[in-house]
């Protein structure tokens, strides 16, 4: 498989391909993606000793990026961020008292920036066919996780000070969970492509 040429992503090959119907499809995908991100963010497990909980948000972000492509994925994640910035309780630990921009500039702020970067990256890699192979999708997920963690850890260090156990707070407790999510996505996306191919065959 050629992994540098342009490929269609899953969102591009399903449903209407042209005209107003295509725009409606894209709008439905964006709304659905935002809803999935909000639900996934609230499937969370507190991590003892860390100000950041583990959730399914990273899985949703990276798979939406791969399935939607860079442009539609960016539209979806930015829609999610805008709704969150307006104060709606859609982030993993937002509350009636802590929400909107105040929440977004707290301990998870760097990870939210990483969400945007990783979504675009996964979309770009999927458009090169990386989502059609288990091995390449696993590598794409690994890259996406790095792009999530780098701004997340940098922000934690800036916020709390580099004399604090930043890696213990924001990285090491999540590695096992992220590895499981990586495997799940690496199997899921290529499996969907196989189903699409079988259905068309």
Protein Blocks (a to p, Z undefined) as FASTA:
>chain_A
ZZkbccddfklmgcjfehjklmmmmmmmmmmmmmmmmmmmmmccddehiabdcdfklmmm
mmmmmmnommlmmmmmmmmmmmmmnopafbfkbcfklgcjllmmmmklmmmmmmmmmmmm
mmmmmmnopmmpfklmmmmmmmmmmmmmmmmmmmmmmmnopkbcfklmmmmmmmmmmmmm
mmmmmmmmmmmmmmmmmmmZZ
